[in-house]
């Protein structure tokens, strides 16, 4: 009889024979009941690593579009906030900021539940469920009849919409080999950075033409289309879930309950879930790599959102831009992001491939190569400071825009390099380490803008951005230190622990 580890196709006669002699089979070769990939594993069509390139990149394309669409909703309401306040008859500026930030708070809370669910039930179920919920909650925003209702639905939309941002890195690890992962990670991670930039550009025109509610109707329509397409494109990529389904088929076909997945997690479902839900916090607290990288990325991301609060005031009050033109000022940062994306995604994979061609083992620290992280770490504070001091009526408006483009380039280099590094360090827990990163990042992205205007009122744009730039400059060596000493830290017995 062919080994069930190698195939799920078992003839009825052999099933009967195996049922009559289960005791003998179990005693002679218990490993026959351990369900794994067919041998050789690199030819098993059920193994996601063996899928065609077209299928893999189509899946990544859908995930990338959704990871762009949900962050788009985070900032797209911003140009319509004055109309929201007028309709609901409130003048509270803190409430005006919070109606935008509540979505990002949902981004912070969602990963704590979504990451462990993806490890219990697989990626696909989580994607499909949360995509549908995101559409419904976005429609709820469009139909809101009070500020409280709008804030609540914004939070829930963020909670559901963060699924692809949380689990997308895990899906990439499931299907893409290390030497191609940089480009995939770059394509997927551009959404969280480019979405908040493009949102206000589109919304400036939409709000003026159709009102603030149409911001949500447009997002709901786009998300609905993406959700419909995802049902046909997205497939389960999580190896433990695929093998568990394979084992379940064998148990059903043979009537023998001893078939178990090789990757089955020990413990009851409740124990597995509680362990998984605690894992992001454990990784953040007990892994110096995760702690350092999450703090650096989170501060950078939070300051980006803080900077967004100044654009409308700067370009409307200093340069006399209209509301539509002010929205277009976000394009400069988006261009910088795309250039940074092209640079880091290409260079990162080439560095890995070059080592493999030489017969050397690639290390996660290769993702933090100084060719990538030194320019990124320096350009972020440089662009921030340049924007602060050149946003002046006596200086042409293109100059501060160049500053934001430089900032965008540097942010993408850091963001993409760090994200790929964390995933390469913890490939088995890619969704969890992404969740740990997303939670802190989203909290600072929601909270820091609440204090942005007070900071600039007290120090002005020049000195305010100089202060923020110096903070980021002080954090920049984090990636350089781990590029050199990261492997030594990872292999230190003090930090060798299972999460």
C-alpha positions, -999 to +999 in steps of 0.1 A: +000+000+000+013+035-009+022+055+022-005+079+033+023+104+039+029+104+002-006+104-013-043+107-003-054+084-031-061+050-014-080+023-032-111+007-015-095-027-014-064-014+003-084+007+027-102-025+037-069-043+041-055-015+062-086-015+084-083-052+091-047-049+101-045-015+118-029-029+149-002-047+129+005-016+107+006+007+137+030-016+156+053-021+126+054+014+112+036+042+133+051+068+109+026+057+083-001+077+101+019+109+102+006+130+073+032+150+055+039+163+020+043+137-008+079+127-014+097+145-029+082+174-011+093+199-038+069+181-063+038+178-042+011+199-059-006+206-026+026+223-012+021+260-018+058+264-025+053+243-056+025+263-071+032+281-104+047+316-104+015+330-120-007+316-092+016+328-065+020+364-079-018+366-086-024+358-049+002+384-038-014+409-062-048+405-046-034+407-011-014+438-021-045+455-034-065+448-003-035+459+019-036+491-001-074+495+001-079+492+038-052+518+048-067+540+021-098+542+043-077+553+073-070+588+059-095+592+031-120+608+054-096+635+064-107+661+038-143+655+047-140+660+085-152+697+084-184+685+066-188+657+092-185+682+121-209+706+104-235+678+098-233+665+134-231+700+148-199+698+168-168+720+169-146+698+191-112+696+174-101+666+194-132+647+183-124+658+147-090+642+149-103+611+167-129+603+140-099+598+117-077+581+143-103+556+155-098+536+123-061+533+131-070+522+167-089+493+151-057+485+132-040+483+166-066+460+182-073+437+153-040+419+150-042+406+186-072+384+176-066+380+139-030+366+141-039+337+164-071+329+145-050+326+113-028+300+131-059+281+142-081+281+111-057+291+083-052+323+063-080+320+038-109+317+062-096+348+081-092+368+049-127+359+035-144+366+068-127+399+076-131+411+040-168+407+042-170+424+076-149+453+064-174+459+036-204+458+060-187+481+086-177+506+058-213+507+047-222+513+084-199+544+083-217+557+052-251+553+069-240+568+103-265+592+119-242+604+147-206+611+155-205+582+180-219+558+154-194+569+128-165+565+153-177+530+163-180+518+127-147+533+118-130+514+147-147+481+136-138+487+100-102+491+110-103+460+132-115+439+103-095+456+076-062+449+092-063+412+085-043+413+053-018+436+068-014+412+097-014+379+079-001+390+044+036+384+054+027+349+066+011+341+032+042+354+014+065+332+036+041+302+028+046+305-010+077+325-018+113+313-014+137+335+005+156+348-025+124+362-041+108+374-008+121+409-009+101+419-040+070+402-027+073+419+007+079+452-010+048+449-032+027+438-002+040+464+023+036+494+000-001+494+008+001+506+045+024+535+034+009+544+000-028+541+011-027+569+036-009+591+011-033+585-018-065+586+003-066+624+008-057+630-029-088+612-041-110+624-012-103+661-019-121+659-052-148+633-040-158+652-009-162+685-028-182+669-055-204+644-037-201+648+001-182+629+028-205+599+028-194+590-007-159+584+007-173+553+024-195+543-005-165+543-029-144+523-005-172+498+001-177+493-036-140+488-042-137+465-012-168+445-023-152+439-057-119+429-042-137+405-018-157+389-046-125+384-066-106+370-036-131+341-032-118+328-065-081+337-062-071+332-026-063+297-015-051+283+018-014+286+020-007+278+057+010+244+057-003+232+091-039+239+080-034+222+046-019+191+062-046+190+088-072+190+060-053+162+043-052+142+075-089+148+079-096+134+044-076+103+052-095+098+085-127+100+066-117+078+037-102+051+058-122+053+090-089+053+109-086+081+134-048+077+138-039+098+108-025+131+122-008+161+105+030+162+111+025+199+119-004+195+143-001+217+173-002+200+207-029+208+232-066+216+231-079+243+206-084+266+236-048+261+247-035+266+212-056+298+209-045+312+242-009+305+234-012+321+200-030+352+214-002+358+239+026+352+214+028+388+200+033+402+234+058+376+243+078+382+212+077+420+218+088+416+254+114+388+252+130+392+218+154+422+216+151+420+178+113+423+178+114+450+205+139+472+188+125+469+153+089+475+164+098+506+184+118+521+155+091+513+129+063+525+152+079+558+160+086+564+123+051+555+112+035+576+140+055+606+130+044+601+094+008+604+104+016+634+126+032+651+095+000+645+075-019+668+099+002+697+087-002+694+049-036+710+046-027+740+068+007+745+052-004+745+016-037+762+020-026+789+044+010+795+033+006+789-004-030+796-010-039+762-024-075+752-027-089+721-011-084+700-042-048+712-048-039+707-011-049+670-015-025+667-045+004+676-022+004+640-009+016+629-043+052+638-036+054+614-006+038+587-028+064+591-055+091+588-029+075+556-015+074+540-050+110+548-057+120+534-023+099+504-030+116+497-063+151+503-047+147+481-017+127+452-032+153+448-060+185+453-040+173+431-011+167+400-033+199+405-053+220+405-021+204+372-011+207+356-045+244+368-048+252+349-015+235+318-027+253+319-060+286+319-040+274+289-020+270+310+011+241+307+034+218+337+034+210+352+068+180+374+078+205+402+086+211+405+048+178+423+047+194+451+068+224+455+045+239+489+050+234+497+013+196+498+022+194+509+058+220+537+059+204+558+031+169+550+046+179+559+082+194+592+071+169+603+045+139+600+068+151+627+093+167+647+064+134+649+045+115+657+076+138+686+085+139+698+049+101+700+048+099+718+081+123+746+072+113+751+036+075+753+041+076+790+039+057+815+016+091+829+005+102+795-008+086+777-038+061+751-028+080+724-047+109+725-022+089+712+008+074+686-015+108+674-024+114+670+013+084+648+017+095+627-013+129+622+003+111+612+035+089+587+016+119+571+000+137+566+033+106+553+050+100+526+024+137+515+027+134+512+064+099+498+066+104+472+039+139+462+052+127+457+088+095+439+078+115+414+056+141+410+084+115+401+110+098+376+087+131+360+078+140+357+115+106+341+125+092+325+094+070+301+114+054+330+132+054+355+104+018+366+110+025+369+148+056+390+144+038+412+119+010+416+145+034+427+172+048+453+148+013+464+136-002+469+171+024+494+184+027+510+150-010+516+147-013+529+183+014+556+177-002+563+143-035+570+160-021+588+191+007+610+179-015+631+155-036+641+185-007+662+197+007+672+163-009+707+161+001+715+197+037+707+189+038+728+159+020+757+176+046+757+203+078+752+182+068+760+147+072+738+116+110+743+115+120+735+150+091+710+155+103+689+126+139+693+136+130+678+170+112+649+153+140+645+128+166+643+157+145+616+174+145+595+142+182+602+136+189+588+171+169+556+163+185+551+129+215+531+142+191+503+154+191+487+120+228+492+115+236+475+149+214+445+140+229+443+105+262+436+122+253+418+154+219+404+147+230+369+140+250+368+172+220+380+192+197+355+175+220+326+183+227+337+219+213+309+242+196+336+263+173+344+234+168+308+221+133+302+231+101+290+214+073+315+211 
